[in-house]
């Protein structure tokens, strides 16, 4: 998946700001270890929690227990966002992706994600694929979801301070 439009918002950017390439954005999203996932509670307020995950060609993939709050939220409202960022105000980049959450149950996707998680988080995540979900060594079931973005936003700081929108079909 590649954006169909990349637009620097010059109202919030330095003159002559240059948008990070899509490759830079996906590298930052893939290299992150902790992501902020925001789903919507039944009362309409946001619910933001740190999660492990990975960026793929199709969006942000993560897993959660079937009875956790974020899974219950997604069952009611599939719109969500995921955020990574720098804790420095003068350097770095924040990236926010927002879109629809889709559940993955096919064995090929689940097997691939289990392998990716084991490589990215070797001391924390070891999964087996079972009955449309992942199973950890303690027997806990994890549902797998993908946030398919309709928009990704980058906020760079420093000499190339810019606010950039990456749009998809």
Secondary structure as UniProt FT lines:
FT   STRAND          5..8
FT   HELIX           10..12
FT   TURN            15..16
FT   HELIX           22..31
FT   STRAND          35..40
FT   TURN            42..43
FT   STRAND          46..51
FT   STRAND          53..56
FT   TURN            57..58
FT   STRAND          59..65
FT   TURN            66..67
FT   HELIX           69..76
FT   STRAND          79..84
FT   STRAND          93..104
FT   HELIX           107..120
FT   TURN            122..124
FT   STRAND          127..130
FT   TURN            131..132
FT   STRAND          133..136
FT   TURN            137..138
FT   STRAND          141..156
FT   TURN            159..160
FT   STRAND          162..167
//
